């Protein structure tokens, strides 16, 4: 299988401001979720989660959060783990992998306050830190590449600018389940479904895609039942 080609700094730099922040936060979140040891203590884990969260919140609102303390805390964890590793004579590769969650979180938070190319560079290092840890697992790099492509495509199609917010839910709307849900929606409701319902779903898609597959099926069943009753009443 060919190695996944991750975007360069130049590629990332073409994205609008909050899309870059969202990308970096998403990468750090992927590593946090997949890492077996995301920080050595509960305090470490909280600091890493907070650094990612402030980046996500900033991207979602389009308003920069105060990130100085979050960056400082995450960097301190990465530096401490590095120093402890060298002190014990461990291999550099092990140190890099162990401190990667904190490092990626710090880079993600840094995208909030950085500007221009520096923002893209921070996102780049967050992404490549994750890729380093998952060098032999193509699923994670492939997912990050997909995240970037989705952001770039949406930014172009929807004419995003540097003020356009990007909530974490953006990525949830482009999962494999979305495609299955759309197909299920079409099969159950049909192309002549009530126009108001379609309009509402278009304006509030996150309300549908936050459901589990089972909950989604139940909603579809209810809608089908309502439409069946409506047709019977007007027959």
Secondary structure as the mmCIF struct_conf table of DSSP 4:
data_model
#
loop_
_struct_conf.conf_type_id
_struct_conf.id
_struct_conf.beg_label_comp_id
_struct_conf.beg_label_asym_id
_struct_conf.beg_label_seq_id
_struct_conf.end_label_comp_id
_struct_conf.end_label_asym_id
_struct_conf.end_label_seq_id
HELX_LH_PP_P HELX_LH_PP_P1 UNK A 2 UNK A 4
HELX_RH_AL_P HELX_RH_AL_P1 UNK A 9 UNK A 13
TURN_TY1_P TURN_TY1_P1 UNK A 14 UNK A 14
BEND BEND1 UNK A 15 UNK A 15
HELX_RH_AL_P HELX_RH_AL_P2 UNK A 17 UNK A 34
BEND BEND2 UNK A 36 UNK A 36
BEND BEND3 UNK A 38 UNK A 41
HELX_RH_AL_P HELX_RH_AL_P3 UNK A 42 UNK A 61
TURN_TY1_P TURN_TY1_P2 UNK A 62 UNK A 62
BEND BEND4 UNK A 63 UNK A 63
HELX_RH_AL_P HELX_RH_AL_P4 UNK A 68 UNK A 87
TURN_TY1_P TURN_TY1_P3 UNK A 88 UNK A 89
HELX_RH_AL_P HELX_RH_AL_P5 UNK A 92 UNK A 113
HELX_RH_AL_P HELX_RH_AL_P6 UNK A 116 UNK A 133
TURN_TY1_P TURN_TY1_P4 UNK A 134 UNK A 136
HELX_RH_AL_P HELX_RH_AL_P7 UNK A 138 UNK A 157
TURN_TY1_P TURN_TY1_P5 UNK A 158 UNK A 159
TURN_TY1_P TURN_TY1_P6 UNK A 162 UNK A 163
TURN_TY1_P TURN_TY1_P7 UNK A 168 UNK A 168
HELX_RH_AL_P HELX_RH_AL_P8 UNK A 169 UNK A 172
TURN_TY1_P TURN_TY1_P8 UNK A 173 UNK A 174
BEND BEND5 UNK A 175 UNK A 175
HELX_RH_AL_P HELX_RH_AL_P9 UNK A 176 UNK A 189
TURN_TY1_P TURN_TY1_P9 UNK A 191 UNK A 192
HELX_RH_AL_P HELX_RH_AL_P10 UNK A 195 UNK A 203
TURN_TY1_P TURN_TY1_P10 UNK A 204 UNK A 205
HELX_RH_AL_P HELX_RH_AL_P11 UNK A 206 UNK A 209
TURN_TY1_P TURN_TY1_P11 UNK A 210 UNK A 210
BEND BEND6 UNK A 211 UNK A 211
HELX_RH_AL_P HELX_RH_AL_P12 UNK A 213 UNK A 233
TURN_TY1_P TURN_TY1_P12 UNK A 234 UNK A 234
#
